[in-house]
Amino acid sequence: MRKSRYLLTALATSLALILTGCAESKIEKPLSSLAKYENQNLVWATCYESFECTDLLVPVDYADLTVGTFKIAVLRYKAQDQAKRIGSLIVNPGGPGGSGVDYAYNAEYVFDPDVLDRYDIVGFDPRGVNRSAPIECLTDEETDANYASDAKPDTQEELDKAIADSKEFINKCQDANEFLNHYSTAEAARDMDILRSALGDKKLNFFGKSYGTYLGTLYAQFFPEKVGRMILDGALDPNISILEQNISQAKGFDDALDAFLADCAKQDDCPLPKNKQEATSKIIALFETAALNPLPRKTKVENDERTATESLIVLGTASALYDDADGWPKLRTAFLEGQQGYGDTFLDLADQYTGRSSDGTYGSNELDSGAIIDCLDWPDTRSIEKTKADAQRFSDVAPIFGPYLAYTNISCKYLTPPTKDKLTRSTNKITSIKTAPVIVIGTTRDPATPYEWSVGLHQIFKNSKLISLDADGHTGQGRGSACVDDAVDIYLLQGKTPKKNLNCAL
């Protein structure tokens, strides 16, 4: 799966299929009264023909169990060889806002058949996401407008509008969601331990990609003794500030675009100049043209009157950079169409990223849930004046994508932060996590989760091995590298990590 965070529009989204939340210090022992949750009897029902589905009950507020409960949607693909079953493997594809249920549904396309024989693949939608007490803020039409809105305020007037839109977004979220302050990743990590217990597993086996690595990291920080086999692919370093995360991501996408341009220059159908500087200038010019005159579709789509605005073109470009094999050819087509004055493929790429269907509906609530979870995890306490001052750093480090990420998370300034408590919200950095052996995977030219983040997470997990994939695109497993995939399979099936850190290629 792809993601981990969205390209930020003026309302609140960000470019990264991942991101995450504030670093947590070690948590005290869970409340004894959690027993009724940990020991609950899961009632499974057949769903989607060959799967099983159930609801898991978790407390809304771990610090006050009287507040109420959330229902967490869970899907299981049972091990094909029950006699040799190792246990459950809980999975998360990224986000925040990605559906673990959908990811587990696609287990046959994610994991080797031998892994499917030995594990129940279990996916859950984290609290606030999709089927699990979903955060609901915007209608489909409002979501369209959000993604299309100006993500790069160039004037005070444009910034004022972005601020007003951000405030309106937060107000809508607060009005529509009673427990808006209880959707943090820290709470989702605690939910995951409730799920582990209810499944009857003594240890948590976990496979997380992108933002999912942060979910796994917090679980390991809270419950180190309960970590079984854990793979963290396309990792987030939890100790990097939200500002530095956004700057690193901007640079990551700029670097990914450079790699695309180098490859494009070798292709017969490349519509851009072979000279990198000239090609970059043409791309910037296209973005700026679309800011004033959005590109229409050449081929009309029924009930879709949208045009490719500047933000949608930037989002479509970023979307293509997640996957060099599939995305780069589409991006060449998109730039050719853009030069002809059309935005068909840019719109298609943006819709692919956001999960928008041709009928105008969105398959999930990723925008709403991702924005709120990000705000809870990584509160942006900077003033607007400081944000404006920091914007120059983005442009200096990443001239292409930097200006579009400089105002990421401005909506978070208007979300009242939850009260800190001992169970879920600490601001201490995570300096060391000691668990059973863990695997961290980093892709050297990953645009969404820069490689250095995987290095940083590897250093935090004292008993981990780092697998480095020399490649473009987001995450490493399932990309076609036997070196990576074999190491993952051996670890899951035999519990053996590589004897030393691995350097792999496609």
C-alpha positions in Angstrom: 0.0 0.0 0.0 1.0 3.5 -0.4 0.6 6.2 2.0 1.4 8.1 4.9 0.1 11.6 4.7 -1.4 13.9 2.2 -0.3 16.9 0.2 -1.3 19.8 2.3 -4.0 22.1 1.1 -4.9 25.2 2.9 -7.1 23.2 5.2 -4.7 20.8 6.7 -3.4 17.9 4.7 0.2 17.1 4.1 2.4 15.4 1.5 3.6 12.4 3.2 1.7 9.0 3.4 2.7 8.9 6.6 3.1 10.9 9.4 2.6 10.7 12.9 2.6 12.0 16.3 4.5 13.1 19.3 7.1 10.9 20.9 6.1 9.1 24.0 8.1 8.0 27.1 7.5 4.6 28.7 4.0 4.2 30.0 3.0 3.0 33.4 1.3 -0.4 33.7 -2.2 -0.5 32.1 -5.1 -0.1 34.5 -6.3 -3.4 36.0 -9.8 -2.5 35.0 -8.9 -3.0 31.4 -9.4 -6.7 32.0 -12.9 -6.6 30.6 -11.5 -5.3 27.4 -8.5 -7.5 27.2 -10.6 -10.6 27.9 -13.5 -9.8 25.6 -14.9 -12.6 23.5 -14.6 -11.6 19.8 -17.6 -12.7 17.8 -16.4 -13.4 14.2 -18.7 -13.5 11.2 -17.9 -14.5 7.7 -17.4 -11.4 5.4 -16.3 -10.8 1.9 -16.7 -14.6 1.2 -13.4 -15.8 2.6 -12.7 -13.5 5.5 -13.9 -13.0 9.1 -15.0 -9.7 10.6 -15.7 -8.5 14.1 -15.8 -5.5 16.3 -13.4 -4.8 19.2 -14.5 -2.6 22.1 -11.9 -0.2 23.5 -12.2 2.7 26.0 -12.6 6.1 24.5 -10.4 7.5 27.2 -7.8 5.3 28.9 -7.4 7.8 31.7 -11.2 7.8 32.5 -12.8 4.5 31.6 -16.3 5.9 32.4 -16.4 8.1 29.3 -17.5 5.2 27.0 -16.3 2.9 24.3 -15.3 2.9 20.6 -16.1 0.0 18.3 -13.0 -0.9 16.3 -13.5 -2.7 13.0 -11.3 -5.9 12.6 -10.8 -8.2 9.6 -9.0 -11.6 9.7 -7.6 -13.7 6.9 -7.1 -17.0 8.6 -3.9 -19.0 8.3 -4.3 -21.6 5.5 -2.4 -24.2 7.5 -3.9 -24.1 10.9 -1.9 -27.0 12.2 1.3 -25.0 11.7 -0.1 -21.6 12.6 2.4 -19.3 14.3 -0.1 -16.7 15.5 -1.7 -13.4 14.3 0.1 -10.8 12.3 -1.5 -7.4 12.8 -0.9 -5.0 9.8 -1.1 -1.3 9.1 -0.5 0.3 5.7 0.2 3.9 6.7 -1.6 7.2 6.9 -2.6 8.4 9.3 -6.0 7.4 8.0 -5.1 4.2 6.2 -7.4 1.2 6.6 -5.8 -1.9 8.2 -9.0 -3.7 7.3 -8.5 -3.0 3.6 -4.8 -3.9 3.8 -5.6 -7.3 5.4 -8.2 -7.8 2.7 -5.4 -7.6 0.2 -3.1 -9.9 2.1 -2.7 -12.3 -0.8 -1.0 -9.5 -2.8 1.2 -8.3 0.1 2.6 -11.5 1.7 4.3 -14.7 0.4 2.1 -17.8 0.4 4.2 -19.4 3.1 3.5 -16.5 5.4 -0.2 -16.7 4.6 -0.1 -20.4 5.5 1.3 -19.7 9.0 -0.3 -16.5 10.1 -3.8 -15.1 10.6 -3.4 -11.7 8.9 -5.4 -9.3 11.0 -6.2 -5.7 10.0 -8.0 -3.1 12.1 -9.0 0.5 11.3 -7.5 2.6 14.0 -9.9 4.7 16.0 -11.2 7.6 13.9 -10.4 5.8 10.6 -12.9 4.5 8.1 -15.1 2.0 9.9 -13.9 2.6 13.5 -15.8 5.5 15.1 -14.8 7.6 12.0 -13.9 11.2 12.2 -16.3 13.0 9.9 -15.8 16.7 9.1 -16.3 17.4 5.4 -18.8 16.3 2.7 -17.5 14.8 -0.5 -18.0 18.2 -2.2 -16.2 20.0 0.6 -13.3 17.5 0.4 -13.0 18.2 -3.3 -12.8 21.9 -2.5 -10.2 21.2 0.2 -7.8 19.3 -2.1 -8.3 21.9 -4.9 -7.7 24.9 -2.6 -4.5 27.0 -2.6 -1.8 25.2 -0.7 0.9 27.9 -1.3 -0.3 31.3 -0.1 1.8 33.9 -1.8 0.1 37.0 -0.4 -1.3 38.1 2.9 -4.8 37.9 1.4 -4.2 34.2 0.4 -2.8 33.4 3.8 -5.7 35.0 5.5 -8.0 32.8 3.5 -6.0 29.7 4.3 -6.3 30.6 8.0 -10.0 31.2 7.7 -10.5 27.9 5.9 -8.4 26.1 8.5 -10.4 27.5 11.4 -13.6 26.5 9.6 -12.3 22.9 9.1 -11.5 22.5 12.7 -14.8 24.0 13.8 -16.7 21.5 11.6 -14.6 18.6 13.0 -15.3 19.7 16.6 -19.0 20.2 15.9 -19.4 16.8 14.3 -17.3 14.6 16.6 -17.9 14.4 20.4 -14.6 12.8 21.3 -12.3 14.6 18.9 -9.4 14.7 21.4 -9.3 11.0 21.7 -7.9 9.9 18.3 -4.2 10.0 18.9 -1.8 7.3 17.7 -0.8 6.7 21.3 -4.4 5.7 22.1 -4.5 3.6 18.9 -1.3 1.8 20.1 -3.1 0.9 23.3 -6.1 -0.3 21.3 -3.7 -2.6 19.5 -2.7 -4.2 22.8 -6.4 -4.8 23.6 -6.7 -6.5 20.2 -3.6 -8.6 20.8 -5.1 -9.8 24.1 -8.5 -10.4 22.7 -7.0 -12.5 19.9 -5.3 -14.7 22.5 -1.8 -13.8 21.5 0.9 -13.5 24.2 3.1 -11.4 21.9 2.2 -8.9 19.2 3.4 -9.7 15.7 3.2 -6.6 13.7 3.9 -5.4 10.1 3.6 -1.6 9.6 4.5 0.5 6.7 5.0 4.3 6.6 2.9 5.9 9.3 2.3 2.3 10.5 5.9 2.3 11.7 5.0 5.0 14.2 2.0 3.0 15.5 4.4 0.1 16.0 7.0 2.2 17.6 4.6 3.6 20.2 3.4 0.1 20.9 6.9 -1.1 21.5 7.6 1.9 23.7 4.5 1.2 25.8 4.7 -2.7 25.9 8.3 -3.7 25.1 8.0 -7.1 26.7 5.0 -7.9 24.5 6.7 -7.3 21.2 7.0 -10.5 19.1 8.1 -10.2 15.5 7.9 -6.6 14.2 8.7 -5.2 10.8 8.8 -1.4 10.4 9.0 -0.5 6.7 9.4 3.1 5.4 10.1 4.3 8.9 9.4 7.5 10.8 11.9 8.7 13.3 9.7 9.8 16.3 12.2 12.2 17.6 12.2 14.6 14.7 10.1 17.7 15.2 7.1 18.3 13.0 8.9 21.2 11.4 11.9 19.1 10.5 9.6 16.3 9.3 7.9 18.6 6.9 11.2 20.1 5.6 12.7 16.6 5.2 9.6 15.4 3.3 9.8 18.4 1.0 13.4 17.7 0.2 12.5 14.0 -0.2 9.9 14.8 -2.9 12.3 17.2 -4.6 15.0 14.5 -4.7 12.4 12.0 -6.0 11.5 14.5 -8.8 15.2 14.8 -9.7 15.4 11.0 -10.0 12.3 11.1 -12.2 13.8 13.8 -14.4 17.0 11.8 -14.8 15.0 8.8 -15.9 12.7 10.8 -18.1 15.7 12.2 -20.1 16.4 8.6 -21.1 12.9 7.9 -22.4 11.7 8.5 -25.9 8.4 9.9 -24.7 9.8 12.4 -22.2 8.1 15.8 -22.8 10.6 17.7 -20.7 14.0 19.1 -21.6 17.0 16.8 -20.9 18.7 19.6 -19.0 17.6 19.3 -15.4 17.5 23.0 -14.7 15.4 23.7 -17.8 13.0 20.8 -17.0 12.6 22.1 -13.4 11.8 25.6 -14.7 9.1 24.2 -17.0 7.5 22.3 -14.1 7.5 25.4 -11.9 6.0 27.4 -14.8 3.3 24.8 -15.2 2.4 25.0 -11.5 2.3 28.8 -11.7 0.2 28.8 -14.8 -2.3 26.5 -13.2 -2.5 28.8 -10.2 -4.1 31.4 -12.4 -5.7 29.2 -15.0 -6.5 25.7 -13.9 -6.3 23.0 -16.6 -9.5 21.5 -17.9 -10.0 17.9 -18.8 -9.6 17.1 -22.5 -11.9 14.2 -22.1 -15.1 15.0 -20.3 -16.1 12.9 -17.3 -19.8 12.6 -16.4 -20.7 14.7 -13.3 -17.2 15.9 -12.9 -16.6 19.6 -13.7 -13.4 19.9 -11.8 -10.3 21.4 -13.3 -6.7 20.7 -12.4 -5.8 23.5 -10.0 -2.2 24.2 -8.9 -2.7 22.1 -5.7 -4.2 19.2 -7.6 -1.3 19.2 -10.1 1.3 19.3 -7.3 -0.6 16.5 -5.5 -0.8 14.4 -8.7 2.9 14.9 -9.2 3.7 13.8 -5.7 1.4 10.8 -6.0 3.3 9.6 -9.1 6.6 9.8 -7.2 5.6 7.1 -4.7 6.0 4.4 -7.3 8.6 4.7 -10.0 7.4 1.6 -11.9 3.8 2.7 -12.3 3.8 6.4 -11.5 6.7 7.7 -13.6 5.2 6.7 -17.0 1.9 8.3 -15.9 3.7 11.4 -14.9 5.4 11.8 -18.3 1.9 11.6 -19.8 0.6 14.2 -17.3 3.4 16.7 -18.1 2.8 16.2 -21.9 -0.9 16.9 -21.4 -0.1 19.9 -19.2 1.9 21.4 -22.0 -1.1 20.9 -24.2 -3.3 22.7 -21.7 -5.0 19.7 -20.2 -5.0 18.2 -16.7 -6.7 14.7 -17.2 -3.8 12.6 -15.9 -2.9 15.0 -13.1 -6.5 14.7 -11.9 -6.4 10.9 -12.2 -3.1 10.7 -10.2 -4.5 13.0 -7.5 -7.7 10.9 -7.3 -5.6 7.8 -7.0 -3.8 9.3 -4.1 -6.9 10.5 -2.3 -9.2 7.6 -3.0 -11.7 9.6 -4.9 -14.0 7.5 -7.1 -15.3 8.6 -10.6 -18.7 9.2 -9.1 -17.3 11.9 -6.8 -17.3 9.9 -3.6 -14.3 9.2 -1.4 -13.7 5.6 -0.3 -12.6 6.6 3.1 -12.3 9.5 5.5 -8.5 9.8 5.2 -8.4 13.5 4.8 -10.5 14.2 7.9 -9.0 11.5 10.1 -5.4 12.1 8.9 -5.6 15.8 9.6 -7.0 15.4 13.1 -4.7 12.5 14.1 -1.7 14.5 12.8 -2.8 17.5 14.9 -3.1 15.4 18.1 0.2 13.7 17.5 2.2 16.7 16.4 0.6 19.9 17.7 1.9 22.9 15.8 2.4 25.6 18.4 4.2 28.1 16.2 2.7 31.5 15.6 1.6 32.4 12.2 4.5 34.9 12.2 7.0 32.1 13.0 5.4 29.9 10.3 5.8 32.7 7.7 9.5 33.1 8.8 10.1 29.4 8.5 8.7 29.2 5.0 11.9 30.5 3.5 13.7 27.4 4.8 11.4 25.2 2.9 12.1 27.1 -0.4 15.8 27.0 0.2 15.9 23.3 1.0 13.3 22.2 -1.6 12.6 24.8 -4.3 9.8 22.7 -5.9 7.8 21.1 -3.2 9.0 23.2 -0.3 6.6 26.2 -0.8 3.7 23.8 -0.8 4.6 22.2 2.5 5.6 25.4 4.3 2.2 25.8 5.7 1.4 22.2 6.5 -0.6 21.7 9.6 -1.7 25.3 10.1 -5.2 24.0 11.0 -3.6 22.3 14.0 -3.1 25.8 15.5 -6.8 26.0 16.0 -7.5 22.6 17.5 -7.6 22.8 21.3 -4.9 20.3 22.5 -6.1 17.5 24.8 -5.1 17.6 28.4 -1.8 15.7 28.9 -2.1 12.6 31.0 0.3 9.9 32.2 -1.2 7.2 30.0 -1.1 8.6 26.5 0.5 12.0 26.2 4.1 12.6 27.2 6.5 14.9 25.3 9.7 13.1 26.2 11.8 11.8 23.4 12.2 8.1 22.8 15.9 7.4 23.2 15.9 3.6 23.5 13.6 0.7 23.0 14.7 -2.8 24.0 12.5 -5.6 22.6 12.8 -8.9 20.9 14.6 -8.6 17.5 13.0 -6.1 15.1 13.5 -5.4 11.4 13.6 -1.8 10.1 13.4 -1.2 6.3 14.4 2.0 4.6 14.5 2.9 0.9 17.3 5.2 0.0 15.3 7.6 -2.2 11.9 7.4 -0.4 10.1 10.7 -0.9 7.5 10.3 1.9 9.7 8.8 4.6 13.3 9.8 3.9 15.9 7.1 4.4 17.5 8.9 7.4 14.3 8.4 9.4 14.8 4.6 9.1 18.4 5.0 10.2 17.2 7.0 13.2 14.5 4.4 14.2 17.0 1.6 13.8 19.2 3.4 16.4 16.3 3.7 18.8 15.5 0.0 18.6 18.6 -1.5 20.3 17.9 -5.0 19.1 17.1 -4.3 15.4 18.6 -4.9 12.0 18.4 -2.3 9.3 17.6 -3.4 5.7 18.5 -0.6 3.2 16.9 -0.8 -0.3 18.8 1.2 -2.9 15.8 2.4 -4.9 13.3 5.1 -5.7 9.7 5.1 -4.4 8.0 4.6 -1.0 8.7 1.6 1.3 10.8 -1.5 0.5 8.9 -4.8 1.0 7.0 -6.2 -2.0 8.9 -4.0 -4.5 10.6 -6.8 -6.3 13.8 -7.1 -4.3 14.5 -10.7 -3.4 17.0 -9.5 -0.9 14.4 -7.6 1.1 11.5 -10.0 0.7 13.5 -13.1 1.5 14.8 -11.5 4.7 11.3 -10.5 5.7 9.9 -14.0 5.0 12.7 -15.8 7.0 12.1 -13.5 9.9 8.3 -13.9 9.9 8.5 -17.7 9.5 11.6 -18.5 11.5 12.1 -15.6 13.8 15.6 -15.0 12.5 16.8 -11.5 11.7 19.8 -11.0 9.3 23.1 -11.6 11.0 24.0 -8.0 10.1 22.4 -5.0 8.4 21.6 -5.6 4.8 22.1 -3.5 1.7 19.7 -4.5 -1.0 18.8 -3.5 -4.6 16.0 -4.1 -7.0 
